[in-house]
């Protein structure tokens, strides 16, 4: 069995110590593959004098040149011919520019094993049929975003009785239909089967607010769950205290906090980070995370804010084995959580960017966007 | 928060208040008048209180690292002697005094109502724009920039407290730029729209302005340094580096490009290597305190290096010298342009003989030149820069310094906020 397959078949998804050597071997194999098959990636490693054949210890993984997501958004680079990649997913493109990642068949198979194992631990994979409410995009042939594909994929984890979508494709664009969703929820409350909500936290929050304002409090069947993923995107301002959201979910839908499950991931790093019962994203064996200093890009230890460098040998279609996202995060030691999972966890605290910085052009962009123009 | 006739209202009241605003303004225009002395003494009073430290805490909230600088700038802008100096330069008696020609009497009146759309790139700028409107006797509607820290409403609120008669001349709304309808309503009540911002902002405002309203545009301009020999190389390059790092290259007067008076292709590289340590030292001192911004800049520089390595760079004909939190990019062309900002400067060749034809191509976009040269060439180079369309020629370290009585982008602001009237006897 190759190292990647062995890693993704490891019985305990949070046994980082027990998979240390295997992870390095899988990374070496993956990097060598991309080095041979992706000319642009080879140029990068060569220019930084990095030899993928010499990946032998954790510090070699830290030294491996990483690609920022902004690089992947600007340049489409692949390590396989297009026909060998059955799925190509794009990032959701906050800000209009998106990356396009190709997945190889074996990688997808690894991903499936990962999802079943990680979600299995949280009781999400089950033969119990469910009604699904997707607070995200309804699949459409023009939508290749990873988030739409993932959300739909999640409805396959149990038999689906019904699927309701909050964002529907009408007149050439996606429009939110929160009213329709609220009505479906009331309908589902009379169903013998539990309901599962899947989607963006912001839309979930808006739905709960709307239902609460209208006094639409329902009791959903036992086993109903809310699965949050995809971050807050353009709704950063609306970001609410998680506890406030849990309280409202209990009030409006009668769903307990333990049945609210948040996940973290990215098109450029398709690893499933599922929160524990204390709502922390522990690092699974399939990946490693390095927090990097915002000025020097050097690795930082626990407890310090920096750029989030996500590392995995899962994908052979595109050289995304080490990427840096726009997220800012902190790593915490496993024992700071107390849930019993023996792996450190990642806390996302914000995004890189000039949110607080004021330039002459900033106001202009706002006005222009509002006026329907192009802000570039 | 909305400031309406001296009282604070929550944002939700916006449309209700806009509904009665025209009536209020008409009433003020028909019956009110703003005595210039009232405005000056209210501002001077505020300057004195600022000097005594009354607003130190407030300023510290907005610019914790720069309290003294902002404090001094506020005092300079508001104290009586400076206001009177500005008025005597911008609106001298020769312009303001009623005079007659034949059967005509000429007099100067305020424009009427000014609608200010201020940029958020400099703290205090929105308030400054309104102060200019008040001192020329206008009614002022201000749309706050979204990044406003709350300082503007505090300053203007204090001003009304010390001179209640200003209340009818001052309306501040925190309308978001996306609320085009509300902005159109404000624009319709105005005789002049004062807009601060880049080309895109100006275009957007032109689109919503009714015909016949005077547009007063303070657009985004470019600054650059020009080097032709040195008087004291170390001191001059240190001052230039400090200016670049301190302003983050965010201001219209900030240096984006450093021009060298040379034909020698290698000179730009030699200069970049020599200048980088200066810029590094300055960038260390004025390092970005915001983690998000620092992260974005580091990733951007790193990404440029990857692109270069992978042969995917869009920047053909350029190469970059990277330093700690800064960079110097050597370019083959000589066009003035915006740099990557935040201590990422461009270096280009521009022999003195070519200054005018090259800069003229960007006329109307140039503002400040920081000139470093030998003393004997200063007069000659200053003249050619002015002829090329540059409006300010400064020492390199003072490119963004403000001087009382100076023009702004080649004009005296106060003169744009008044109108000349004629009455036949």
Interface residues (C-beta under 8 A of the other chain):
Chain A: X40 X41 X43 X44 X46 X47 X48 X65 X67 X68 X70 X71 X74 X75 X77 X294 X295 X296 X297 X305 X306 X307 X324 X326 X328 X350 X351 X352 X353 X354 X355 X356 X357 X358 X359 X360 X361 X362 X363 X364 X365 X366 X367 X368 X369 X370 X371 X373 X375
Chain B: X117 X118 X119 X120 X121 X122 X145 X146 X147 X176 X177 X178 X179 X180 X196 X197 X198 X199 X200 X201 X202 X203 X204 X205 X207 X208 X220 X248 X250 X251 X252 X287 X288 X290 X291 X292 X293 X294 X295 X296 X298 X299 X300 X302 X303 X306 X307 X308 X309 X310 X311 X312 X324 X325 X341
